[in-house]
Amino acid sequence: MVAPYTFEVGSEWPEWDNGNFLAMRFIQKCIKDGFARKELSLAGKPHHGDAPPFKLVCNYHDFVKDDPLVPTPANKTCTFFVQLEPVDDEERNCVTASNLEHNHRLELKPHCFAHLREEEGAVIDDCREDIKKLAFEQAERLRKRFDNWFPTEPKAELFELQDQLIQDYSAAFSRKEADAFVVALKHRRLYLDDPETDFSPTPSPTSTPVARKRELPEVDSPASSAKKRRQAQAGGAVDKPTGNKQGGKKASGSQANKGKKKSVQKSPEREPRDKGKGKQAAPPTFANFLSSLSESFDFSRYEPHFAALDITSEAQLLEVATGGADELGALLDELEHEVDLPDGSKLSGMKKPWRSRLEKLLNERAEA
């Protein structure tokens, strides 16, 4: 099986991001190895959807042909390329053809690398911003489909797409940024929570309930989280109820239209919530711990503030709480400040009365 997010034939990439993730990775390789690139639209190739497939190619010859310090290759066209197309009946893109070998030597001088970093570095920044923006748009689409889902249809498909979205985000950036992305989704009421996971009874600062935190999928393969969910369903004792790129970053700055979404094969329906003795409790999370500190105030709404301080677990928070008055005082002072969420909005800091209350509650937990 080909690993995702590579240039090998068969490797899968997101479709919701309009090809920005692949473009970002390709440009990073250009800067590292020392070659320019350009994008070709394959409008004449038969394809599904509104937007044609595209490919990114090495444009080394044109990049160095006017530079007297760099030898110009005899071959005007390089053999290095990566081609991306939509996968039939799935909301993914796939590398359908590639050649990762150049037919010329890479002999760029330091000034050429500086030029690449300056021009293409700005394109990478644009890719990152587009990925973040499009990730929230994908989450909004999933939320809309979830809220308007036909009652007799299983929702497992939407949870798998959400897991895939978070996995893509983590691969494009980092696991830490993916955690912050999930927190932002919850604060905007875009996060789809498991049916067996309840919502917090205490309103958030935006007067909307905050969903309990679900564990994120591991970034090991595109179908990892879906496979785990199916295995968990198969092992249960409860009976089932019946029932784009095409807008990637070009050297010229132009973009192609985004491809049409493809339907995905539906997975078996999730098991209904079991209110009896056989119900299994959801695994504890840092958000659960913060919510458990008080019955009248939900401290989990300030999870982004703790994440900004690299505190993402109960053990880490209690370690700071037991580290002395200076460490705990520094933590409480930091919680007063607002933090930036991945969508560009800001979350205000914790008010002093509740910071004082948090100090007492942490001391009690630490002494227990």
C-alpha positions, 0 to 999 in steps of 0.5 A: 500500500502506498503511503499518503501525502507522497509523490508516488503513484497511488498516494492519496491527497486531500480534495477539499484543499484545492491541491494546496497541500500537494503544491506546498510540498512540491515547492518545498522540494524545489527549494530544498533540491534547487529547481524551479517548477510550473503547473500544467492543466490537463484540460484535454484529459477525460476526467470526472467533475468540473475541474481537470487534473493537473501536474507539477513539472520541473522548469529548471531550463527556463529558470537558468537559461539567462543566468551566465553562472549556471550551465543551461541543460541541453534538454529544454523539458525535464522528465520530473513531474507529479500528476494529481487527479480525483479518485472515482467515487471518493472525496480524495485526490490521487497521484496517477502518474509521476517521474521523480528523476531529472534528466539534467544536473542540479547546479544552482548557485547560492544566489539562485537558492536565495531567489527561490526562497524569496519568491516561492517562500511567499507562495508557501505562505499563501498555500498555508493560509488557503489550507487553513481557510478551506479546512474550516469551509470543509468542516462547515460543509460536514456540519451542514450535512450532519444537521440535515442528515436523513434520520434512518441513514448512518452518520459514520460516513461523516465522522470518517470524513471529519477524521480524515480532515483532521488527519490531513490538517495534522499532516500539512502542519503538525499534531499540535496545530491539529489539536488547536484546529479541533478546539477552534471547531468546537468553539464554532460548533462545527465539530461532530461529536460521537453519539455516545459523547454528551455535550457540556451542560455549561454554556461557553463564552459564545453561549453555545455548548462545548463538545467533549474532546474526541481522540484524534486519528493517528496519521498512519494511513488515510483509512486508519481511523475508519478501520478502527471505528469498524473494528470497534463496531464489529466487536460490540454486543449491541445489535445494529438498527435496520434501516482540488486542486485544481486550484494549486499554486501556479508559477504564474499565479493562476488557479484552476477551478475546484473539482466536484465532490465525489460521494463515498461508500457508506459504512455500517451504521453506528451502534445506538447509545446504550443506557444500560450496564453495557455502556462503555465510558469515553476515554478521559481527555484533558477537556474532561478533566477541566470540565470535572473541576467545577459543577458550575463553571466549565474550565474546558472552554479555556483549553486553547489557553493551556495549549498555548502554554504546552499544557495538554494533559491532566498530569502536566497541569498538576505538575505545574500546580505542585511546582510551587506558588511561583509556577502556579502564579505564572500559569494563572497570570498567563490565563488572563491573556487572550489567545489566537484561534486557528481561524484568526479569531481571538478567545478572551482570557479567564477572569480573575474570580475564576482564576482564583477559584481554579488555583484553589481547585488545583491545590485541592487536586494536587493534595488529594 
